[in-house]
Amino acid sequence: MYDYVVVGAGAVGVATAYHLKRLSPSSRVLLVDQYHGPGMGDTAKSAAAFRTIFTSWINRTLAKTSVEFYRDVQKSGVDLGMRWVGYLFLIPEEARELMLGVARELREIGVEVDVLERHALPLRYKVSEDEEAREMGLPDVSLSLLVREAGIMDPEKLVRYYYELYTKEGGEVLFNAKVESITLSPKKPLEIPGEPFPWQDVRATGVETTAGAIEARSVVLATGAWTQGIADAMGFGLPLKPRKRQIFVVKAEGDLRDLLETGVADRDYAPFIALPKGIYLRPEPGEG
Ligand SMILES: Cc1cc2nc3c(=O)[nH]c(=O)nc-3n(C[C@H](O)[C@H](O)[C@H](O)COP(=O)(O)OP(=O)(O)OC[C@H]3O[C@@H](n4cnc5c(N)ncnc54)[C@H](O)[C@@H]3O)c2cc1C
C-alpha cells in the first residue's frame, strides 16, 4: 500500500512527487507513467519559455516566485539551461491600452518592463499589407513590451533535476504502465458485494494499470492533456480540451540569423518573441 500514487511523470508529476517525498520522508510515494521514462509527454515538446508577465495577478505571482526559485537553483550550481534572453511581446493597436495597464501593474509588483515604440531588432511593425500576414490575420504592431526577467530553459534538465532528487529521497517509480482507471471505494463501506453504489460517497484508493492494480491512500493526477480521458472514466466532466498546435524548427540563415544574433538591452541573443494570434519565435542559442 502506497501513501501517494502520482500518475504522470511530466514536469508537474516529478515536481509533485519530489515535494511529497521531501515534506513527508517516511511516506511511500510511487510515480507512474505510461512511457519508459520521465518527461516524455508535453514537457519534452515544450518551448520552455518562462516569463512573469500575465494578465491575471495570480499567474503573475506564481510565475514570479517560480522564476526566482529556479534562478536560485541554477545559481546553486544545477544547470537548468536557463537563458535570460528576455520576452518580447508585439502588441497590436487594439490591445495597446490593456497592455500598457498590465505593464503598470507589473512595475508595481517589482517586475521590470520596458515599453518600446521601436527597438534594435530587425522586425517590421507594419505587416498588414503583406499577403502572408493577411492570410494569417496578423495585424500591424503598435508597440512592444520587453520583460527582462524572462527567457528560456531546458525542460529535460528541469525534469532530471526533480527526478534525481526524488529517487535519491527513496521515491519509487513504475514506467511503461498505463493507468486505465482510478479505483473508487466507499467512504463508509457496507461490506455488500457491488460497492460502491451510485448513492455512496467515494474516495480514490488506488489505480488500475496495465501492469496491475496499485493501492494508495491518495492519488494525484498529473496527467496533463490526458486528464480529460481519465476524469471522464470516473464520471467527472473536465473543461480541458487538448488542442493541436504546429511546431517548425528552422535553421537561422540570412535575415533570420541577423534577428537571432541581435539581442535587446544587455542580451546577446534574440528574445523569445510573442506575436499576436498565439504565434511565437523561440531562439535556440548554440544551435542557430
Ligand atoms: C509545443 C508546446 C510548447 C509549449 N511551450 C511552453 C512554453 O514556452 N512555456 C511554458 O511554460 N509551457 C509551455 N508549454 C506547456 C508545458 O510544456 C506544459 O504545461 C507542461 O510541460 C505540462 O507538464 P505536465 O507534467 O502537466 O504534462 P506532461 O509533460 O504532458 O506529463 C503528463 C504525463 O502523464 C502521463 N500520462 C498521461 N496519462 C497517463 C495514463 N493514463 N497512465 C500513465 N501515464 C499517463 C504522460 O505519459 C505524460 O508523461 C508548451 C507545450 C507544448 C506542447
The ligand as an ORCA input file, in Angstrom:
! r2SCAN-3c Opt
* xyz 0 1
  C       4.548     22.735    -28.275
  C       4.457     23.181    -26.830
  C       5.078     24.361    -26.435
  C       4.980     24.783    -25.110
  N       5.641     25.913    -24.729
  C       5.627     26.309    -23.438
  C       6.386     27.425    -23.011
  O       7.066     28.064    -23.799
  N       6.357     27.754    -21.694
  C       5.611     27.042    -20.789
  O       5.628     27.386    -19.593
  N       4.873     25.977    -21.174
  C       4.875     25.597    -22.470
  N       4.156     24.502    -22.857
  C       3.317     23.854    -21.866
  C       4.160     22.959    -20.968
  O       5.008     22.172    -21.754
  C       3.207     22.091    -20.184
  O       2.314     22.903    -19.456
  C       3.940     21.198    -19.196
  O       5.009     20.506    -19.816
  C       2.918     20.240    -18.665
  O       3.550     19.335    -17.820
  P       2.695     18.157    -17.252
  O       3.587     17.394    -16.353
  O       1.405     18.688    -16.725
  O       2.265     17.323    -18.559
  P       3.083     16.259    -19.426
  O       4.502     16.628    -19.602
  O       2.289     16.012    -20.662
  O       3.049     14.993    -18.493
  C       1.909     14.195    -18.344
  C       2.407     12.778    -18.201
  O       1.305     11.966    -17.853
  C       1.489     10.719    -18.489
  N       0.180     10.076    -18.582
  C      -0.948     10.603    -19.106
  N      -1.962      9.737    -18.999
  C      -1.456      8.640    -18.395
  C      -2.018      7.385    -18.012
  N      -3.303      7.104    -18.224
  N      -1.207      6.477    -17.420
  C       0.111      6.749    -17.185
  N       0.686      7.910    -17.539
  C      -0.086      8.840    -18.129
  C       2.059     11.072    -19.852
  O       2.741      9.973    -20.424
  C       2.984     12.223    -19.506
  O       4.318     11.801    -19.290
  C       4.236     24.037    -24.172
  C       3.623     22.832    -24.567
  C       3.740     22.411    -25.874
  C       3.080     21.104    -26.265
*
